[in-house]
């Protein structure tokens, strides 16, 4: 870690001694690189449920990309999509939905055009693209389990956008644009990488810190009693807030510096190892 990263990590308050809720990122964290749930992960979620510690999903994914896993895991807990732009209860009822200012949408789309970066819009459960065959669209379609809407003009959607994803195989360009776009949209939007090839622009309050607080409120659990796990810059707001924050072994040093602990990678069941080592020992004993 760099000196600043070490200082940031050392300045974090001590981790909580009690965990009553687990809030987790999905891609790069709960899921393998192949977007799968391992048997060990499913079994560990069962152990947490049996111990009366709910698990909630928080992701940059759109709603359909979360629901398919929420259903497989038989979860009945709230979840947050698009970095918190949409929060739903366990039955799928939308509790809150945030949208970007139209000016921020136009500015982001202009930026993508200038740098030849592919832009996608997400509005409610809709995913809107200009070319359904370009770039990372096929990969995302497989991950989400739904096809995008291909349109010639983004204009009709610009006042109802919950998230813009800027996608490119030029990782260095997106890393640079993360800072430049964040500065350009300061006070208007949240900007963070959710993968090396995805830069997300969401409403100002739509970040995973907001999502963690909102889910905690819905579950009746204070942030200091929530364990959270993540791997990317868009996970930092919740890693900063959670009472027990754990970064994946595949996280960068900068992201890891915001966490109390670092576990193994998502290729090696790092999520399960983290729960076993740091969460289970902090679960209060159940009353007889």
C-alpha positions as CSV (number, residue, x, y, z in Angstrom):
1,X,0.0,0.0,0.0
2,X,1.0,3.6,-0.5
3,X,1.7,5.8,2.4
4,X,-1.7,7.5,2.0
5,X,-3.5,4.1,1.9
6,X,-1.7,2.9,5.0
7,X,-2.6,6.2,6.9
8,X,-6.3,5.9,5.8
9,X,-6.5,2.3,7.0
10,X,-4.8,3.0,10.3
11,X,-7.2,5.9,10.9
12,X,-10.3,3.7,10.6
13,X,-12.2,3.1,13.9
14,X,-11.9,-0.4,15.3
15,X,-14.3,-3.0,13.8
16,X,-17.6,-3.7,15.6
17,X,-17.8,-6.6,18.0
18,X,-21.4,-7.3,17.0
19,X,-22.8,-8.1,13.5
20,X,-26.5,-8.3,12.9
21,X,-26.7,-7.8,9.1
22,X,-24.4,-8.6,6.1
23,X,-24.6,-6.3,3.1
24,X,-22.6,-7.5,0.1
25,X,-21.5,-6.4,-3.3
26,X,-22.0,-9.1,-6.1
27,X,-19.6,-9.0,-9.0
28,X,-16.0,-9.5,-7.9
29,X,-17.2,-10.3,-4.4
30,X,-20.1,-12.7,-3.8
31,X,-19.8,-14.1,-7.4
32,X,-16.9,-15.9,-9.0
33,X,-15.3,-14.3,-12.1
34,X,-17.7,-16.5,-14.1
35,X,-20.6,-14.8,-12.3
36,X,-21.4,-18.0,-10.4
37,X,-22.3,-18.8,-6.8
38,X,-20.2,-21.5,-5.3
39,X,-21.7,-24.2,-3.2
40,X,-19.7,-22.9,-0.2
41,X,-21.2,-19.5,-0.7
42,X,-24.8,-20.8,-0.8
43,X,-24.1,-22.9,2.3
44,X,-22.6,-20.0,4.2
45,X,-25.7,-17.8,3.4
46,X,-27.8,-20.6,4.8
47,X,-25.6,-20.6,8.0
48,X,-26.1,-16.8,8.4
49,X,-29.8,-17.1,7.9
50,X,-30.0,-19.8,10.5
51,X,-28.1,-17.6,12.9
52,X,-30.7,-14.8,12.3
53,X,-28.2,-12.6,10.4
54,X,-29.8,-11.5,7.1
55,X,-27.9,-11.1,3.9
56,X,-28.7,-8.2,1.5
57,X,-27.4,-7.6,-2.0
58,X,-26.1,-4.2,-3.1
59,X,-24.9,-3.9,-6.7
60,X,-24.2,-1.6,-9.6
61,X,-26.3,-4.1,-11.6
62,X,-29.8,-3.2,-12.8
63,X,-32.7,-4.8,-11.1
64,X,-33.0,-7.9,-13.4
65,X,-29.4,-8.7,-12.8
66,X,-29.9,-8.8,-9.0
67,X,-33.3,-10.6,-9.0
68,X,-32.0,-13.8,-10.6
69,X,-29.5,-14.3,-7.8
70,X,-31.9,-13.0,-5.1
71,X,-34.3,-15.7,-6.2
72,X,-31.8,-18.5,-6.5
73,X,-30.6,-17.8,-3.0
74,X,-34.2,-17.7,-1.7
75,X,-33.6,-14.3,-0.1
76,X,-36.5,-12.3,1.3
77,X,-34.4,-9.3,2.2
78,X,-34.3,-5.8,0.6
79,X,-31.7,-5.1,-2.1
80,X,-30.3,-2.1,-3.9
81,X,-29.7,-1.8,-7.6
82,X,-27.6,0.7,-9.6
83,X,-25.5,1.6,-6.7
84,X,-28.5,2.6,-4.6
85,X,-30.5,4.4,-7.3
86,X,-33.2,1.8,-6.7
87,X,-34.0,0.2,-3.4
88,X,-36.6,-2.6,-3.3
89,X,-38.0,-4.7,-0.5
90,X,-37.8,-8.5,-0.5
91,X,-41.0,-8.9,-2.5
92,X,-39.7,-6.6,-5.3
93,X,-41.7,-3.5,-4.4
94,X,-39.7,-0.4,-5.2
95,X,-39.2,1.7,-2.1
96,X,-37.1,4.5,-3.5
97,X,-36.0,5.5,-7.0
98,X,-33.6,8.3,-7.8
99,X,-32.8,9.8,-11.2
100,X,-30.0,11.9,-12.6
101,X,-30.5,15.6,-13.5
102,X,-31.0,15.9,-17.3
103,X,-28.0,18.2,-17.6
104,X,-25.8,15.6,-16.0
105,X,-27.1,13.0,-18.4
106,X,-26.3,15.2,-21.4
107,X,-22.9,16.1,-20.1
108,X,-22.0,12.4,-19.5
109,X,-23.2,11.4,-23.0
110,X,-21.2,14.2,-24.5
111,X,-18.1,13.1,-22.6
112,X,-18.6,9.5,-23.9
113,X,-19.0,10.7,-27.4
114,X,-15.8,12.8,-27.3
115,X,-13.8,9.9,-26.0
116,X,-15.5,7.2,-28.1
117,X,-16.8,5.4,-25.0
118,X,-19.9,3.3,-25.3
119,X,-22.8,4.6,-23.1
120,X,-25.8,2.7,-21.8
121,X,-28.8,4.1,-19.9
122,X,-30.7,2.4,-17.1
123,X,-34.2,3.5,-16.3
124,X,-36.3,1.5,-13.8
125,X,-35.9,-2.1,-15.1
126,X,-35.1,-0.9,-18.7
127,X,-31.6,-1.1,-20.2
128,X,-31.2,1.2,-23.2
129,X,-28.4,1.0,-25.7
130,X,-27.7,2.3,-29.2
131,X,-26.1,-0.9,-30.5
132,X,-27.0,-4.2,-28.9
133,X,-24.0,-6.0,-30.6
134,X,-21.3,-3.5,-29.6
135,X,-18.5,-3.7,-27.0
136,X,-19.6,-5.3,-23.7
137,X,-23.3,-5.4,-24.4
138,X,-23.4,-9.2,-25.1
139,X,-21.4,-9.8,-22.0
140,X,-23.7,-7.7,-19.9
141,X,-26.7,-9.3,-21.5
142,X,-25.5,-12.7,-20.3
143,X,-24.8,-11.4,-16.8
144,X,-28.2,-9.7,-16.5
145,X,-30.2,-12.4,-18.2
146,X,-32.2,-9.8,-20.1
147,X,-31.8,-8.1,-23.5
148,X,-31.4,-4.4,-23.9
149,X,-33.7,-2.0,-25.7
150,X,-31.9,-0.7,-28.8
151,X,-32.8,2.8,-29.7
152,X,-31.5,5.4,-32.2
153,X,-31.9,8.3,-29.9
154,X,-31.4,8.6,-26.1
155,X,-33.4,11.8,-26.0
156,X,-36.7,10.5,-24.8
157,X,-35.0,8.8,-21.8
158,X,-32.7,11.7,-20.6
159,X,-35.1,12.9,-17.9
160,X,-35.6,9.4,-16.3
161,X,-32.1,7.9,-16.0
162,X,-31.1,6.1,-12.8
163,X,-27.7,5.1,-14.1
164,X,-25.4,5.7,-17.0
165,X,-22.7,3.1,-17.6
166,X,-19.7,4.1,-19.7
167,X,-18.0,1.0,-21.0
168,X,-14.6,0.6,-22.7
169,X,-11.8,-1.9,-23.1
170,X,-9.4,1.0,-22.5
171,X,-9.1,0.6,-18.7
172,X,-6.6,3.5,-18.3
173,X,-9.0,5.8,-20.1
174,X,-11.9,4.9,-17.8
175,X,-9.7,5.3,-14.8
176,X,-8.8,8.8,-15.9
177,X,-12.4,9.6,-16.8
178,X,-13.5,8.6,-13.3
179,X,-11.7,11.6,-11.9
180,X,-12.5,14.0,-14.7
181,X,-16.1,13.1,-14.8
182,X,-16.4,13.2,-11.1
183,X,-15.0,16.7,-11.1
184,X,-17.3,17.8,-14.0
185,X,-20.4,16.5,-12.2
186,X,-19.4,17.4,-8.7
187,X,-22.6,18.2,-6.7
188,X,-24.8,16.6,-9.4
189,X,-23.9,12.9,-9.5
190,X,-21.8,10.0,-8.0
191,X,-19.1,8.7,-10.3
192,X,-17.2,5.5,-9.7
193,X,-15.8,2.5,-11.4
194,X,-17.8,-0.7,-10.8
195,X,-15.3,-2.8,-13.0
196,X,-12.2,-2.0,-14.9
197,X,-14.3,-1.7,-18.0
198,X,-17.4,0.0,-16.5
199,X,-17.7,3.6,-15.2
200,X,-21.0,4.3,-13.5
201,X,-22.7,7.7,-13.2
202,X,-25.6,7.7,-10.7
203,X,-27.7,10.3,-8.9
204,X,-25.7,12.2,-6.2
205,X,-27.2,10.2,-3.3
206,X,-27.2,6.9,-5.2
207,X,-24.0,5.3,-3.8
208,X,-23.5,2.2,-1.8
209,X,-23.1,4.2,1.4
210,X,-26.7,5.4,1.0
211,X,-27.8,1.9,0.1
212,X,-26.2,0.5,3.2
213,X,-27.9,3.0,5.4
214,X,-31.3,2.6,3.7
215,X,-31.2,-1.2,3.9
216,X,-30.0,-1.0,7.6
217,X,-33.0,1.3,8.3
218,X,-35.4,-1.1,6.6
219,X,-34.0,-4.0,8.6
220,X,-33.8,-2.1,11.9
221,X,-30.0,-2.4,12.1
222,X,-27.6,0.5,12.7
223,X,-24.6,0.9,10.4
224,X,-22.2,0.1,13.1
225,X,-23.7,-3.4,13.4
226,X,-23.5,-4.1,9.6
227,X,-20.7,-6.1,8.0
228,X,-20.1,-5.2,4.3
229,X,-17.9,-6.7,1.6
230,X,-16.7,-5.3,-1.7
231,X,-13.9,-5.0,-4.2
232,X,-14.3,-1.9,-6.4
233,X,-14.2,1.9,-6.0
234,X,-18.0,2.1,-6.0
235,X,-17.9,-0.1,-2.8
236,X,-15.8,2.5,-0.9
237,X,-18.8,4.5,0.4
238,X,-20.2,1.4,2.2
239,X,-16.8,0.2,3.3
240,X,-16.3,3.6,5.0
241,X,-19.6,3.3,6.9
242,X,-20.0,-0.4,7.8
243,X,-19.1,-1.4,11.3
244,X,-17.1,-4.3,9.9
245,X,-15.8,-3.7,6.4
246,X,-14.0,-6.4,4.3
247,X,-12.3,-5.9,1.0
248,X,-11.7,-8.8,-1.4
249,X,-8.2,-10.0,-2.2
250,X,-8.8,-8.9,-5.8
251,X,-9.5,-5.3,-4.7
252,X,-6.9,-2.6,-5.3
253,X,-4.7,-1.4,-2.4
254,X,-6.6,1.9,-2.5
255,X,-10.0,0.2,-2.1
256,X,-8.6,-2.2,0.5
257,X,-7.3,0.8,2.6
258,X,-11.0,1.7,3.3
259,X,-11.7,-1.8,4.8
260,X,-10.9,-3.2,8.2
261,X,-9.7,-6.5,6.7
262,X,-8.8,-8.1,3.4
263,X,-9.8,-11.6,2.5
264,X,-8.9,-14.0,-0.3
265,X,-10.0,-13.3,-3.9
266,X,-13.4,-14.2,-5.5
267,X,-11.7,-17.0,-7.4
268,X,-10.8,-18.7,-4.1
269,X,-14.0,-18.4,-2.0
270,X,-12.8,-15.2,-0.4
271,X,-16.4,-14.2,0.6
272,X,-16.9,-17.5,2.5
273,X,-13.5,-17.2,4.2
274,X,-14.3,-13.6,5.3
275,X,-17.6,-14.6,6.8
276,X,-16.0,-17.6,8.6
277,X,-13.1,-15.6,10.0
278,X,-14.6,-12.2,10.9
279,X,-18.4,-12.3,10.8
280,X,-19.5,-15.6,12.5
281,X,-17.4,-14.8,15.6
282,X,-19.3,-11.5,16.0
283,X,-22.8,-12.9,15.7
284,X,-24.6,-12.6,19.1
285,X,-25.7,-16.0,20.5
286,X,-29.4,-16.8,19.9
287,X,-31.8,-16.8,22.7
288,X,-33.1,-20.3,23.7
